[in-house]
Amino acid sequence: MHTLLMTLLLIVAIALIVVVLLQSGKSAGLSGAISGGAEQLFGKQKARGLDLVFHRVTIILSVLFFVLAIAVTKF
């Protein structure tokens, strides 16, 4: 059981890293926030297409990662 959980945790961790790296940047960092990039925060721009899929997959994988990490420590 422990080996199965560790294997799943490793697969989910690698998938999470890949999905996060494939996402496009949402802002230009601190310089974008100072120069007006923060206006996008209140805009009505919604993620579409591939960005939306990456966002949802990231949420699912991160929740699964934490659940598996807790399960590994319990067993």
PyRosetta script that sets phi, psi and omega in degrees:
from pyrosetta import init, pose_from_sequence

init()
pose = pose_from_sequence("MHTLLMTLLLIVAIALIVVVLLQSGKSAGLSGAISGGAEQLFGKQKARGLDLVFHRVTIILSVLFFVLAIAVTKF")
pose.set_psi(1, -43.0)
pose.set_omega(1, -179.7)
pose.set_phi(2, -64.5)
pose.set_psi(2, -39.8)
pose.set_omega(2, 179.9)
pose.set_phi(3, -65.6)
pose.set_psi(3, -40.1)
pose.set_omega(3, 178.3)
pose.set_phi(4, -63.6)
pose.set_psi(4, -44.7)
pose.set_omega(4, 179.3)
pose.set_phi(5, -64.7)
pose.set_psi(5, -40.1)
pose.set_omega(5, 178.9)
pose.set_phi(6, -65.6)
pose.set_psi(6, -39.0)
pose.set_omega(6, 177.9)
pose.set_phi(7, -65.1)
pose.set_psi(7, -45.0)
pose.set_omega(7, 177.8)
pose.set_phi(8, -63.0)
pose.set_psi(8, -39.6)
pose.set_omega(8, 178.9)
pose.set_phi(9, -63.4)
pose.set_psi(9, -41.2)
pose.set_omega(9, 178.5)
pose.set_phi(10, -65.3)
pose.set_psi(10, -43.4)
pose.set_omega(10, 179.0)
pose.set_phi(11, -63.7)
pose.set_psi(11, -44.1)
pose.set_omega(11, 179.6)
pose.set_phi(12, -65.6)
pose.set_psi(12, -39.0)
pose.set_omega(12, 179.6)
pose.set_phi(13, -63.9)
pose.set_psi(13, -43.8)
pose.set_omega(13, 178.6)
pose.set_phi(14, -66.1)
pose.set_psi(14, -41.7)
pose.set_omega(14, 178.3)
pose.set_phi(15, -63.4)
pose.set_psi(15, -39.4)
pose.set_omega(15, 179.0)
pose.set_phi(16, -64.8)
pose.set_psi(16, -41.8)
pose.set_omega(16, 177.9)
pose.set_phi(17, -62.1)
pose.set_psi(17, -44.8)
pose.set_omega(17, -179.1)
pose.set_phi(18, -63.4)
pose.set_psi(18, -44.8)
pose.set_omega(18, -178.3)
pose.set_phi(19, -65.7)
pose.set_psi(19, -39.8)
pose.set_omega(19, 179.2)
pose.set_phi(20, -66.1)
pose.set_psi(20, -40.0)
pose.set_omega(20, 179.9)
pose.set_phi(21, -69.9)
pose.set_psi(21, -26.1)
pose.set_omega(21, 179.4)
pose.set_phi(22, -80.1)
pose.set_psi(22, -15.4)
pose.set_omega(22, -178.8)
pose.set_phi(23, -72.0)
pose.set_psi(23, 148.3)
pose.set_omega(23, 176.0)
pose.set_phi(24, -82.2)
pose.set_psi(24, 154.0)
pose.set_omega(24, 180.0)
pose.set_phi(25, -70.0)
pose.set_psi(25, 142.6)
pose.set_omega(25, -178.6)
pose.set_phi(26, -91.6)
pose.set_psi(26, -21.7)
pose.set_omega(26, 179.7)
pose.set_phi(27, -150.7)
pose.set_psi(27, 175.4)
pose.set_omega(27, -179.4)
pose.set_phi(28, -96.4)
pose.set_psi(28, 24.7)
pose.set_omega(28, 179.1)
pose.set_phi(29, 79.4)
pose.set_psi(29, -147.9)
pose.set_omega(29, -176.7)
pose.set_phi(30, -66.5)
pose.set_psi(30, -38.4)
pose.set_omega(30, -179.6)
pose.set_phi(31, -66.5)
pose.set_psi(31, -33.2)
pose.set_omega(31, 177.0)
pose.set_phi(32, -69.8)
pose.set_psi(32, -33.6)
pose.set_omega(32, 179.3)
pose.set_phi(33, -72.1)
pose.set_psi(33, -36.3)
pose.set_omega(33, -179.9)
pose.set_phi(34, -73.2)
pose.set_psi(34, -38.9)
pose.set_omega(34, -174.7)
pose.set_phi(35, -88.4)
pose.set_psi(35, 10.9)
pose.set_omega(35, 175.0)
pose.set_phi(36, 111.3)
pose.set_psi(36, 6.6)
pose.set_omega(36, 178.2)
pose.set_phi(37, -68.4)
pose.set_psi(37, -16.8)
pose.set_omega(37, 179.7)
pose.set_phi(38, -72.0)
pose.set_psi(38, -13.3)
pose.set_omega(38, 178.2)
pose.set_phi(39, -65.0)
pose.set_psi(39, -25.1)
pose.set_omega(39, 178.7)
pose.set_phi(40, -67.2)
pose.set_psi(40, -23.1)
pose.set_omega(40, -179.6)
pose.set_phi(41, -62.9)
pose.set_psi(41, -38.3)
pose.set_omega(41, -177.3)
pose.set_phi(42, -98.6)
pose.set_psi(42, -0.3)
pose.set_omega(42, 179.2)
pose.set_phi(43, -73.5)
pose.set_psi(43, 169.2)
pose.set_omega(43, -179.2)
pose.set_phi(44, -99.2)
pose.set_psi(44, 37.0)
pose.set_omega(44, 179.1)
pose.set_phi(45, -88.0)
pose.set_psi(45, 126.3)
pose.set_omega(45, 178.5)
pose.set_phi(46, -112.1)
pose.set_psi(46, 147.6)
pose.set_omega(46, 177.8)
pose.set_phi(47, -68.6)
pose.set_psi(47, 138.4)
pose.set_omega(47, -178.8)
pose.set_phi(48, -132.8)
pose.set_psi(48, 154.3)
pose.set_omega(48, 173.5)
pose.set_phi(49, 66.9)
pose.set_psi(49, -127.7)
pose.set_omega(49, -173.9)
pose.set_phi(50, -67.9)
pose.set_psi(50, -33.9)
pose.set_omega(50, 178.0)
pose.set_phi(51, -63.2)
pose.set_psi(51, -39.0)
pose.set_omega(51, 178.6)
pose.set_phi(52, -66.6)
pose.set_psi(52, -40.7)
pose.set_omega(52, 178.8)
pose.set_phi(53, -64.1)
pose.set_psi(53, -45.7)
pose.set_omega(53, 178.8)
pose.set_phi(54, -62.0)
pose.set_psi(54, -38.1)
pose.set_omega(54, 179.7)
pose.set_phi(55, -64.0)
pose.set_psi(55, -46.1)
pose.set_omega(55, -179.2)
pose.set_phi(56, -68.0)
pose.set_psi(56, -40.2)
pose.set_omega(56, 178.8)
pose.set_phi(57, -65.0)
pose.set_psi(57, -37.2)
pose.set_omega(57, 178.1)
pose.set_phi(58, -62.9)
pose.set_psi(58, -42.9)
pose.set_omega(58, 179.0)
pose.set_phi(59, -63.4)
pose.set_psi(59, -45.7)
pose.set_omega(59, -178.9)
pose.set_phi(60, -63.6)
pose.set_psi(60, -45.7)
pose.set_omega(60, -178.9)
pose.set_phi(61, -66.7)
pose.set_psi(61, -36.0)
pose.set_omega(61, -179.7)
pose.set_phi(62, -69.1)
pose.set_psi(62, -39.9)
pose.set_omega(62, 176.8)
pose.set_phi(63, -64.7)
pose.set_psi(63, -43.2)
pose.set_omega(63, 178.3)
pose.set_phi(64, -63.4)
pose.set_psi(64, -37.8)
pose.set_omega(64, 178.2)
pose.set_phi(65, -61.7)
pose.set_psi(65, -47.0)
pose.set_omega(65, -179.1)
pose.set_phi(66, -67.7)
pose.set_psi(66, -37.6)
pose.set_omega(66, 177.9)
pose.set_phi(67, -64.8)
pose.set_psi(67, -43.2)
pose.set_omega(67, 179.0)
pose.set_phi(68, -67.6)
pose.set_psi(68, -37.3)
pose.set_omega(68, 179.0)
pose.set_phi(69, -64.3)
pose.set_psi(69, -40.3)
pose.set_omega(69, 177.4)
pose.set_phi(70, -68.2)
pose.set_psi(70, -39.6)
pose.set_omega(70, 179.5)
pose.set_phi(71, -65.6)
pose.set_psi(71, -36.1)
pose.set_omega(71, 178.7)
pose.set_phi(72, -66.0)
pose.set_psi(72, -37.7)
pose.set_omega(72, -179.7)
pose.set_phi(73, -72.2)
pose.set_psi(73, -27.4)
pose.set_omega(73, -179.7)
pose.set_phi(74, -76.6)
pose.set_psi(74, -31.3)
pose.set_omega(74, -176.2)
pose.set_phi(75, -95.8)
pose.dump_pdb("model.pdb")
